[in-house]
Amino acid sequence: MVEADGDYERLYRQHVALMKEVDRLSTLREVALTVGGSLELNEALPLIANVVQGALDLRRLTIYTLSEDQTSLRPIVAKYGDDLITADRLEEDYEPRRGTPLGRALDTRAVILEHAGEHSSAFVPLHAKNESLGVMLLEDRRDGVPFGDDDAVLFQQIAAQISVAIRNAQLYALAVTDGLTGLYVRRYFDLRMQEQLAAAVRYGRPFSMMMFDIDHFKQFNDTHGHQTGDAVLRQFAELLRKNTRGTDICCRYGGEEMAIVLPETEMEEAALLANKLCAHVRKHVFRGTEEQALHVTTSVGVASYVEDYERPEQMVEAADEALYQAKELGRNRVELAGM
């Protein structure tokens, strides 16, 4: 009877260990399928936050990235309960690297576990190919069980997958981002226009686009110099980016021309946004290389998808013609294609 009890206990422990391994492999598979789904960092991060929080049954999760000067970490996505918090709402929440668990995890490349009463935290380093990327902070399992050494091993395995996904997204961003303005490059604009047109044709989804041209920019460069012109281009691009939605696709089309693709946007809404952006540029004080106050204006052409457009180039041409009309009518204004 004693021997039978021993066999039962042994089988039960083997069963528990096997179930834990199944859970671990299932979690890793779920994370792997998710993190490999997008090369766009702003699309990948919410997916990662959702799947990791759900797979590990956590109350809170935050992913931090290392600042350019390497002295602090800033959150780029967080999931608190059901609330997904993106980078724009976390901009001010920097944490110092030195003397913090975040910094220790980053410097030692080891998972740091901390417990305080019923609160349990795991600081999980993110690194790829010997490059430190940031830290993932995991807090409080919903069942109240504190994190242990077995959890730390699983967290490191998950972090390895996430790190590769983040690094790939960063490399992709470098390939499709304009070095001067930080906006997407022309070939990326072409790709996203093709995607939007295909969705419009197949599913009837509306979308619009805008073409911007800084008025008399050649004359501006001749007067103030190309370095000042570059500084104005950077500020102009930032103005567009800050005053559009996260889903809008801001691109440097060429020279001083910028373009924005507006998914799920009808002409009326696009026209309203274009006029707001035109007004923002008109009122904005730009700064030259010597911090001198400068002013520029912009002309804007807007086009929205209609069934006549069979190729993206036709829609771009319509927006370009509207832009030309805006220039002909005196600049510093918005014109709509087909109106």
Contacts in CASP RR format, 6 or more apart in sequence:
PFRMAT RR
TARGET T0000
AUTHOR 0000-0000-0000
METHOD contacts of the structure
MODEL  1
MVEADGDYERLYRQHVALMKEVDRLSTLREVALTVGGSLELNEALPLIAN
VVQGALDLRRLTIYTLSEDQTSLRPIVAKYGDDLITADRLEEDYEPRRGT
PLGRALDTRAVILEHAGEHSSAFVPLHAKNESLGVMLLEDRRDGVPFGDD
DAVLFQQIAAQISVAIRNAQLYALAVTDGLTGLYVRRYFDLRMQEQLAAA
VRYGRPFSMMMFDIDHFKQFNDTHGHQTGDAVLRQFAELLRKNTRGTDIC
CRYGGEEMAIVLPETEMEEAALLANKLCAHVRKHVFRGTEEQALHVTTSV
GVASYVEDYERPEQMVEAADEALYQAKELGRNRVELAGM
20 150 0 8 1.000
24 154 0 8 1.000
24 157 0 8 1.000
26 55 0 8 1.000
27 55 0 8 1.000
27 56 0 8 1.000
27 154 0 8 1.000
27 158 0 8 1.000
28 154 0 8 1.000
28 157 0 8 1.000
28 158 0 8 1.000
28 161 0 8 1.000
30 51 0 8 1.000
30 55 0 8 1.000
31 48 0 8 1.000
31 51 0 8 1.000
31 52 0 8 1.000
31 55 0 8 1.000
31 158 0 8 1.000
31 161 0 8 1.000
31 162 0 8 1.000
32 161 0 8 1.000
34 47 0 8 1.000
34 48 0 8 1.000
34 50 0 8 1.000
34 51 0 8 1.000
35 44 0 8 1.000
35 47 0 8 1.000
35 48 0 8 1.000
35 51 0 8 1.000
35 161 0 8 1.000
35 162 0 8 1.000
35 164 0 8 1.000
35 165 0 8 1.000
36 44 0 8 1.000
36 165 0 8 1.000
37 44 0 8 1.000
37 47 0 8 1.000
38 44 0 8 1.000
38 47 0 8 1.000
38 169 0 8 1.000
39 168 0 8 1.000
39 169 0 8 1.000
39 172 0 8 1.000
40 169 0 8 1.000
40 172 0 8 1.000
41 166 0 8 1.000
41 169 0 8 1.000
41 170 0 8 1.000
41 173 0 8 1.000
42 86 0 8 1.000
42 87 0 8 1.000
42 246 0 8 1.000
44 165 0 8 1.000
44 166 0 8 1.000
44 169 0 8 1.000
45 63 0 8 1.000
45 76 0 8 1.000
45 77 0 8 1.000
45 86 0 8 1.000
45 87 0 8 1.000
45 166 0 8 1.000
46 77 0 8 1.000
46 84 0 8 1.000
46 86 0 8 1.000
48 63 0 8 1.000
48 77 0 8 1.000
48 162 0 8 1.000
48 165 0 8 1.000
49 61 0 8 1.000
49 63 0 8 1.000
49 77 0 8 1.000
49 78 0 8 1.000
49 79 0 8 1.000
49 84 0 8 1.000
50 79 0 8 1.000
50 84 0 8 1.000
52 58 0 8 1.000
52 61 0 8 1.000
52 136 0 8 1.000
52 138 0 8 1.000
52 158 0 8 1.000
52 162 0 8 1.000
53 60 0 8 1.000
53 61 0 8 1.000
53 79 0 8 1.000
53 81 0 8 1.000
56 138 0 8 1.000
56 141 0 8 1.000
56 158 0 8 1.000
57 141 0 8 1.000
57 142 0 8 1.000
57 143 0 8 1.000
58 79 0 8 1.000
58 138 0 8 1.000
58 139 0 8 1.000
58 140 0 8 1.000
58 141 0 8 1.000
58 142 0 8 1.000
59 80 0 8 1.000
59 81 0 8 1.000
59 139 0 8 1.000
59 140 0 8 1.000
59 141 0 8 1.000
59 142 0 8 1.000
60 78 0 8 1.000
60 79 0 8 1.000
60 80 0 8 1.000
60 81 0 8 1.000
60 137 0 8 1.000
60 138 0 8 1.000
60 139 0 8 1.000
60 140 0 8 1.000
61 78 0 8 1.000
61 79 0 8 1.000
61 136 0 8 1.000
61 137 0 8 1.000
61 138 0 8 1.000
61 139 0 8 1.000
62 75 0 8 1.000
62 77 0 8 1.000
62 78 0 8 1.000
62 79 0 8 1.000
62 136 0 8 1.000
62 137 0 8 1.000
62 139 0 8 1.000
63 75 0 8 1.000
63 76 0 8 1.000
63 77 0 8 1.000
63 78 0 8 1.000
63 126 0 8 1.000
63 134 0 8 1.000
63 135 0 8 1.000
63 136 0 8 1.000
63 137 0 8 1.000
63 162 0 8 1.000
64 73 0 8 1.000
64 74 0 8 1.000
64 75 0 8 1.000
64 76 0 8 1.000
64 95 0 8 1.000
64 102 0 8 1.000
64 134 0 8 1.000
64 135 0 8 1.000
64 136 0 8 1.000
64 137 0 8 1.000
65 73 0 8 1.000
65 74 0 8 1.000
65 76 0 8 1.000
65 133 0 8 1.000
65 134 0 8 1.000
65 166 0 8 1.000
66 72 0 8 1.000
66 73 0 8 1.000
66 97 0 8 1.000
66 106 0 8 1.000
66 132 0 8 1.000
66 133 0 8 1.000
66 134 0 8 1.000
67 73 0 8 1.000
67 74 0 8 1.000
67 94 0 8 1.000
70 97 0 8 1.000
71 96 0 8 1.000
71 97 0 8 1.000
71 98 0 8 1.000
72 94 0 8 1.000
72 95 0 8 1.000
72 96 0 8 1.000
72 97 0 8 1.000
73 94 0 8 1.000
73 95 0 8 1.000
73 96 0 8 1.000
73 97 0 8 1.000
73 102 0 8 1.000
73 103 0 8 1.000
73 106 0 8 1.000
73 134 0 8 1.000
73 135 0 8 1.000
74 90 0 8 1.000
74 91 0 8 1.000
74 93 0 8 1.000
74 94 0 8 1.000
74 95 0 8 1.000
75 85 0 8 1.000
75 87 0 8 1.000
75 90 0 8 1.000
75 93 0 8 1.000
75 95 0 8 1.000
76 87 0 8 1.000
76 90 0 8 1.000
77 84 0 8 1.000
77 85 0 8 1.000
77 86 0 8 1.000
77 87 0 8 1.000
77 90 0 8 1.000
78 84 0 8 1.000
78 85 0 8 1.000
78 90 0 8 1.000
79 85 0 8 1.000
88 246 0 8 1.000
95 102 0 8 1.000
97 103 0 8 1.000
97 106 0 8 1.000
97 107 0 8 1.000
101 112 0 8 1.000
101 114 0 8 1.000
101 121 0 8 1.000
101 123 0 8 1.000
102 123 0 8 1.000
102 135 0 8 1.000
102 137 0 8 1.000
103 123 0 8 1.000
103 135 0 8 1.000
104 112 0 8 1.000
104 123 0 8 1.000
105 111 0 8 1.000
105 112 0 8 1.000
105 123 0 8 1.000
105 124 0 8 1.000
105 125 0 8 1.000
105 135 0 8 1.000
106 125 0 8 1.000
106 132 0 8 1.000
106 134 0 8 1.000
106 135 0 8 1.000
108 125 0 8 1.000
109 125 0 8 1.000
109 127 0 8 1.000
109 132 0 8 1.000
110 125 0 8 1.000
111 122 0 8 1.000
111 123 0 8 1.000
111 124 0 8 1.000
111 125 0 8 1.000
111 152 0 8 1.000
111 155 0 8 1.000
111 156 0 8 1.000
112 122 0 8 1.000
112 123 0 8 1.000
113 120 0 8 1.000
113 121 0 8 1.000
113 122 0 8 1.000
113 123 0 8 1.000
113 147 0 8 1.000
113 148 0 8 1.000
113 151 0 8 1.000
113 152 0 8 1.000
114 120 0 8 1.000
114 121 0 8 1.000
114 122 0 8 1.000
114 123 0 8 1.000
115 121 0 8 1.000
115 146 0 8 1.000
115 147 0 8 1.000
118 140 0 8 1.000
118 144 0 8 1.000
119 139 0 8 1.000
119 140 0 8 1.000
120 139 0 8 1.000
120 140 0 8 1.000
120 141 0 8 1.000
120 144 0 8 1.000
120 146 0 8 1.000
120 147 0 8 1.000
121 137 0 8 1.000
121 138 0 8 1.000
121 139 0 8 1.000
121 140 0 8 1.000
121 147 0 8 1.000
122 137 0 8 1.000
122 138 0 8 1.000
122 139 0 8 1.000
122 147 0 8 1.000
122 151 0 8 1.000
122 152 0 8 1.000
122 155 0 8 1.000
123 135 0 8 1.000
123 136 0 8 1.000
123 137 0 8 1.000
124 135 0 8 1.000
124 136 0 8 1.000
124 137 0 8 1.000
124 138 0 8 1.000
124 155 0 8 1.000
124 156 0 8 1.000
124 158 0 8 1.000
124 159 0 8 1.000
125 132 0 8 1.000
125 134 0 8 1.000
125 135 0 8 1.000
125 159 0 8 1.000
126 132 0 8 1.000
126 133 0 8 1.000
126 134 0 8 1.000
126 135 0 8 1.000
126 136 0 8 1.000
126 159 0 8 1.000
126 162 0 8 1.000
126 163 0 8 1.000
126 166 0 8 1.000
127 133 0 8 1.000
127 134 0 8 1.000
127 163 0 8 1.000
128 163 0 8 1.000
128 164 0 8 1.000
128 166 0 8 1.000
128 167 0 8 1.000
129 167 0 8 1.000
131 167 0 8 1.000
133 163 0 8 1.000
133 166 0 8 1.000
133 167 0 8 1.000
136 155 0 8 1.000
136 159 0 8 1.000
136 162 0 8 1.000
138 147 0 8 1.000
138 155 0 8 1.000
141 147 0 8 1.000
147 155 0 8 1.000
176 184 0 8 1.000
176 185 0 8 1.000
176 187 0 8 1.000
176 188 0 8 1.000
177 183 0 8 1.000
177 184 0 8 1.000
177 185 0 8 1.000
178 184 0 8 1.000
178 185 0 8 1.000
178 251 0 8 1.000
178 252 0 8 1.000
180 230 0 8 1.000
180 233 0 8 1.000
180 234 0 8 1.000
180 252 0 8 1.000
181 233 0 8 1.000
181 234 0 8 1.000
181 236 0 8 1.000
181 237 0 8 1.000
181 252 0 8 1.000
181 258 0 8 1.000
182 234 0 8 1.000
182 237 0 8 1.000
182 252 0 8 1.000
183 237 0 8 1.000
183 240 0 8 1.000
183 241 0 8 1.000
183 250 0 8 1.000
183 251 0 8 1.000
183 252 0 8 1.000
183 258 0 8 1.000
184 192 0 8 1.000
184 249 0 8 1.000
184 250 0 8 1.000
184 251 0 8 1.000
184 252 0 8 1.000
185 251 0 8 1.000
185 252 0 8 1.000
186 251 0 8 1.000
186 252 0 8 1.000
186 253 0 8 1.000
186 254 0 8 1.000
188 249 0 8 1.000
188 251 0 8 1.000
189 249 0 8 1.000
189 251 0 8 1.000
189 253 0 8 1.000
189 259 0 8 1.000
189 261 0 8 1.000
190 312 0 8 1.000
192 249 0 8 1.000
192 261 0 8 1.000
193 209 0 8 1.000
193 261 0 8 1.000
193 312 0 8 1.000
193 315 0 8 1.000
193 316 0 8 1.000
194 312 0 8 1.000
196 205 0 8 1.000
196 207 0 8 1.000
196 261 0 8 1.000
196 263 0 8 1.000
196 305 0 8 1.000
196 312 0 8 1.000
197 207 0 8 1.000
197 305 0 8 1.000
197 309 0 8 1.000
197 311 0 8 1.000
197 312 0 8 1.000
197 315 0 8 1.000
199 205 0 8 1.000
199 207 0 8 1.000
200 206 0 8 1.000
200 207 0 8 1.000
200 305 0 8 1.000
205 263 0 8 1.000
205 264 0 8 1.000
206 264 0 8 1.000
206 265 0 8 1.000
206 266 0 8 1.000
206 304 0 8 1.000
206 305 0 8 1.000
207 261 0 8 1.000
207 262 0 8 1.000
207 263 0 8 1.000
207 264 0 8 1.000
207 265 0 8 1.000
207 304 0 8 1.000
207 305 0 8 1.000
208 262 0 8 1.000
208 265 0 8 1.000
208 266 0 8 1.000
208 267 0 8 1.000
208 269 0 8 1.000
208 270 0 8 1.000
208 302 0 8 1.000
208 303 0 8 1.000
208 304 0 8 1.000
208 305 0 8 1.000
209 259 0 8 1.000
209 260 0 8 1.000
209 261 0 8 1.000
209 262 0 8 1.000
209 270 0 8 1.000
209 302 0 8 1.000
209 303 0 8 1.000
209 315 0 8 1.000
209 316 0 8 1.000
209 319 0 8 1.000
210 259 0 8 1.000
210 260 0 8 1.000
210 262 0 8 1.000
210 270 0 8 1.000
210 273 0 8 1.000
210 274 0 8 1.000
210 277 0 8 1.000
210 300 0 8 1.000
210 301 0 8 1.000
210 302 0 8 1.000
210 319 0 8 1.000
211 253 0 8 1.000
211 257 0 8 1.000
211 258 0 8 1.000
211 259 0 8 1.000
211 300 0 8 1.000
211 301 0 8 1.000
211 302 0 8 1.000
211 316 0 8 1.000
211 319 0 8 1.000
211 320 0 8 1.000
211 322 0 8 1.000
211 323 0 8 1.000
212 240 0 8 1.000
212 257 0 8 1.000
212 258 0 8 1.000
212 259 0 8 1.000
212 260 0 8 1.000
212 277 0 8 1.000
212 298 0 8 1.000
212 299 0 8 1.000
212 300 0 8 1.000
212 301 0 8 1.000
212 323 0 8 1.000
213 256 0 8 1.000
213 257 0 8 1.000
213 298 0 8 1.000
213 299 0 8 1.000
213 300 0 8 1.000
213 323 0 8 1.000
213 327 0 8 1.000
214 220 0 8 1.000
214 232 0 8 1.000
214 233 0 8 1.000
214 236 0 8 1.000
214 256 0 8 1.000
214 296 0 8 1.000
214 297 0 8 1.000
214 298 0 8 1.000
215 296 0 8 1.000
215 297 0 8 1.000
215 298 0 8 1.000
215 299 0 8 1.000
215 327 0 8 1.000
215 331 0 8 1.000
215 332 0 8 1.000
216 331 0 8 1.000
217 229 0 8 1.000
217 256 0 8 1.000
217 296 0 8 1.000
220 229 0 8 1.000
220 232 0 8 1.000
220 296 0 8 1.000
221 228 0 8 1.000
221 229 0 8 1.000
224 288 0 8 1.000
224 294 0 8 1.000
227 289 0 8 1.000
228 288 0 8 1.000
228 289 0 8 1.000
228 294 0 8 1.000
229 288 0 8 1.000
231 286 0 8 1.000
231 287 0 8 1.000
231 288 0 8 1.000
231 289 0 8 1.000
232 286 0 8 1.000
232 288 0 8 1.000
232 294 0 8 1.000
232 296 0 8 1.000
233 255 0 8 1.000
233 256 0 8 1.000
235 284 0 8 1.000
235 286 0 8 1.000
235 287 0 8 1.000
236 258 0 8 1.000
236 281 0 8 1.000
236 286 0 8 1.000
236 296 0 8 1.000
236 298 0 8 1.000
237 250 0 8 1.000
237 252 0 8 1.000
237 258 0 8 1.000
239 277 0 8 1.000
239 280 0 8 1.000
239 281 0 8 1.000
239 284 0 8 1.000
240 250 0 8 1.000
240 258 0 8 1.000
240 260 0 8 1.000
240 277 0 8 1.000
241 250 0 8 1.000
243 276 0 8 1.000
243 277 0 8 1.000
243 280 0 8 1.000
244 250 0 8 1.000
244 260 0 8 1.000
244 262 0 8 1.000
244 273 0 8 1.000
244 277 0 8 1.000
247 263 0 8 1.000
247 264 0 8 1.000
248 260 0 8 1.000
248 261 0 8 1.000
248 262 0 8 1.000
248 263 0 8 1.000
249 260 0 8 1.000
249 261 0 8 1.000
249 263 0 8 1.000
250 258 0 8 1.000
250 259 0 8 1.000
250 260 0 8 1.000
251 258 0 8 1.000
251 259 0 8 1.000
251 260 0 8 1.000
251 261 0 8 1.000
252 258 0 8 1.000
252 259 0 8 1.000
253 259 0 8 1.000
259 316 0 8 1.000
259 319 0 8 1.000
262 269 0 8 1.000
262 270 0 8 1.000
262 273 0 8 1.000
265 273 0 8 1.000
265 304 0 8 1.000
266 304 0 8 1.000
267 302 0 8 1.000
267 304 0 8 1.000
267 336 0 8 1.000
270 302 0 8 1.000
270 304 0 8 1.000
271 302 0 8 1.000
271 334 0 8 1.000
271 336 0 8 1.000
274 300 0 8 1.000
274 301 0 8 1.000
274 302 0 8 1.000
274 334 0 8 1.000
275 334 0 8 1.000
277 298 0 8 1.000
277 300 0 8 1.000
278 297 0 8 1.000
278 298 0 8 1.000
278 300 0 8 1.000
278 332 0 8 1.000
278 333 0 8 1.000
278 334 0 8 1.000
281 296 0 8 1.000
281 297 0 8 1.000
281 298 0 8 1.000
282 295 0 8 1.000
282 297 0 8 1.000
282 298 0 8 1.000
282 332 0 8 1.000
284 295 0 8 1.000
285 293 0 8 1.000
285 294 0 8 1.000
285 295 0 8 1.000
286 293 0 8 1.000
286 294 0 8 1.000
286 295 0 8 1.000
286 296 0 8 1.000
287 293 0 8 1.000
287 294 0 8 1.000
288 294 0 8 1.000
297 331 0 8 1.000
297 332 0 8 1.000
298 332 0 8 1.000
299 323 0 8 1.000
299 326 0 8 1.000
299 327 0 8 1.000
299 330 0 8 1.000
299 331 0 8 1.000
299 332 0 8 1.000
299 333 0 8 1.000
299 334 0 8 1.000
299 335 0 8 1.000
300 323 0 8 1.000
300 326 0 8 1.000
300 333 0 8 1.000
300 334 0 8 1.000
300 335 0 8 1.000
301 319 0 8 1.000
301 320 0 8 1.000
301 322 0 8 1.000
301 323 0 8 1.000
301 325 0 8 1.000
301 326 0 8 1.000
301 334 0 8 1.000
301 335 0 8 1.000
301 336 0 8 1.000
301 337 0 8 1.000
302 319 0 8 1.000
302 322 0 8 1.000
302 334 0 8 1.000
302 335 0 8 1.000
302 336 0 8 1.000
302 337 0 8 1.000
303 315 0 8 1.000
303 316 0 8 1.000
303 318 0 8 1.000
303 319 0 8 1.000
303 322 0 8 1.000
303 336 0 8 1.000
303 337 0 8 1.000
304 337 0 8 1.000
305 315 0 8 1.000
308 314 0 8 1.000
309 315 0 8 1.000
309 318 0 8 1.000
318 337 0 8 1.000
318 338 0 8 1.000
319 337 0 8 1.000
321 337 0 8 1.000
322 335 0 8 1.000
322 336 0 8 1.000
322 337 0 8 1.000
322 338 0 8 1.000
323 335 0 8 1.000
325 335 0 8 1.000
326 333 0 8 1.000
326 334 0 8 1.000
326 335 0 8 1.000
329 335 0 8 1.000
END
